[in-house]
Amino acid sequence: MEYVEQRNGGYYVAGTRVSLDSVVYAFRRGESAQEIAENFQALTVGQIEGAIAFYLANREMVDEYLRQSEIEYDRLYEEARAADPAFYAKLDAAREAALSRRT
Protein backbone atom coordinates (compact mmCIF):
# COMPACT_ATOMS: atom_id res chain seq x y z
CA MET A 1 0.00 0.00 0.00
CA GLU A 2 1.25 3.45 -0.90
CA TYR A 3 1.02 5.90 2.00
CA VAL A 4 2.46 8.97 0.27
CA GLU A 5 1.77 10.43 -3.15
CA GLN A 6 3.30 13.32 -5.02
CA ARG A 7 0.94 15.79 -6.67
CA ASN A 8 0.80 19.51 -7.44
CA GLY A 9 4.49 19.83 -6.66
CA GLY A 10 4.18 18.47 -3.13
CA TYR A 11 3.92 15.29 -1.12
CA TYR A 12 0.67 14.25 0.56
CA VAL A 13 -0.61 11.39 2.65
CA ALA A 14 -2.19 9.23 -0.07
CA GLY A 15 -5.85 9.95 -0.74
CA THR A 16 -5.95 13.00 1.54
CA ARG A 17 -5.27 16.72 1.46
CA VAL A 18 -2.86 16.43 4.40
CA SER A 19 0.70 17.28 3.42
CA LEU A 20 3.57 15.00 4.28
CA ASP A 21 5.22 18.14 5.65
CA SER A 22 2.60 18.35 8.42
CA VAL A 23 3.19 14.79 9.53
CA VAL A 24 6.98 15.05 9.34
CA TYR A 25 7.16 18.30 11.32
CA ALA A 26 4.93 16.79 14.03
CA PHE A 27 7.08 13.64 14.09
CA ARG A 28 10.24 15.76 14.38
CA ARG A 29 8.66 17.56 17.38
CA GLY A 30 8.43 14.18 19.03
CA GLU A 31 4.69 13.59 18.60
CA SER A 32 3.57 9.96 18.43
CA ALA A 33 1.40 8.66 15.61
CA GLN A 34 -1.56 8.74 18.01
CA GLU A 35 -0.90 12.40 18.92
CA ILE A 36 -0.59 13.32 15.26
CA ALA A 37 -3.90 11.52 14.56
CA GLU A 38 -5.58 13.62 17.24
CA ASN A 39 -4.49 16.77 15.42
CA PHE A 40 -5.26 15.45 11.92
CA GLN A 41 -8.58 13.69 12.25
CA ALA A 42 -8.66 12.97 8.51
CA LEU A 43 -5.82 10.49 9.04
CA THR A 44 -5.72 7.09 10.66
CA VAL A 45 -2.84 5.99 12.85
CA GLY A 46 -1.95 3.50 10.10
CA GLN A 47 -1.73 6.26 7.47
CA ILE A 48 0.49 8.29 9.79
CA GLU A 49 2.74 5.35 10.53
CA GLY A 50 2.99 4.71 6.78
CA ALA A 51 3.88 8.36 6.11
CA ILE A 52 6.53 8.27 8.85
CA ALA A 53 7.94 5.03 7.40
CA PHE A 54 8.10 6.73 3.97
CA TYR A 55 9.92 9.68 5.55
CA LEU A 56 12.43 7.46 7.35
CA ALA A 57 13.10 5.42 4.19
CA ASN A 58 13.55 8.59 2.10
CA ARG A 59 14.87 10.95 4.76
CA GLU A 60 17.55 12.67 2.69
CA MET A 61 15.17 13.39 -0.19
CA VAL A 62 12.31 14.56 2.07
CA ASP A 63 14.61 16.73 4.19
CA GLU A 64 15.90 18.41 1.02
CA TYR A 65 12.33 18.89 -0.22
CA LEU A 66 11.39 20.51 3.11
CA ARG A 67 14.48 22.72 3.03
CA GLN A 68 13.65 23.90 -0.50
CA SER A 69 10.02 24.53 0.54
CA GLU A 70 11.21 26.71 3.43
CA ILE A 71 13.49 28.68 1.12
CA GLU A 72 10.61 29.25 -1.32
CA TYR A 73 8.26 30.27 1.53
CA ASP A 74 10.81 32.80 2.82
CA ARG A 75 11.31 34.22 -0.69
CA LEU A 76 7.57 34.64 -1.25
CA TYR A 77 7.13 36.17 2.21
CA GLU A 78 9.85 38.75 1.53
CA GLU A 79 8.35 39.55 -1.88
CA ALA A 80 4.94 40.11 -0.30
CA ARG A 81 6.41 42.38 2.40
CA ALA A 82 8.25 44.39 -0.25
CA ALA A 83 5.13 44.68 -2.42
CA ASP A 84 2.95 46.09 0.40
CA PRO A 85 5.10 47.47 3.24
CA ALA A 86 2.26 49.56 4.71
CA PHE A 87 0.05 46.51 5.17
CA TYR A 88 2.83 44.54 6.86
CA ALA A 89 3.70 47.51 9.10
CA LYS A 90 0.06 47.53 10.29
CA LEU A 91 0.14 43.77 10.73
CA ASP A 92 3.37 43.96 12.75
CA ALA A 93 1.92 46.74 14.93
CA ALA A 94 -1.26 44.74 15.57
CA ARG A 95 0.82 41.67 16.48
CA GLU A 96 2.91 43.72 18.92
CA ALA A 97 -0.22 45.23 20.49
CA ALA A 98 -1.77 41.79 20.94
CA LEU A 99 1.40 40.46 22.55
CA SER A 100 1.68 43.43 24.92
CA ARG A 101 -1.94 42.89 26.06
CA ARG A 102 -1.11 39.31 27.06
CA THR A 103 1.62 40.34 29.46
HELIX and SHEET records of a PDB file:
HELIX    1   1 LEU A   20  ARG A   28  1                                   9    
HELIX    2   2 ALA A   33  ASN A   39  1                                   7    
HELIX    3   3 VAL A   45  ALA A   57  1                                  13    
HELIX    4   4 ARG A   59  ALA A   83  1                                  25    
HELIX    5   5 PRO A   85  ARG A  102  1                                  18    
SHEET    1   A 2 VAL A   4  ARG A   7  0                                        
SHEET    2   A 2 GLY A  10  VAL A  13 -1                                        
END                                                                             
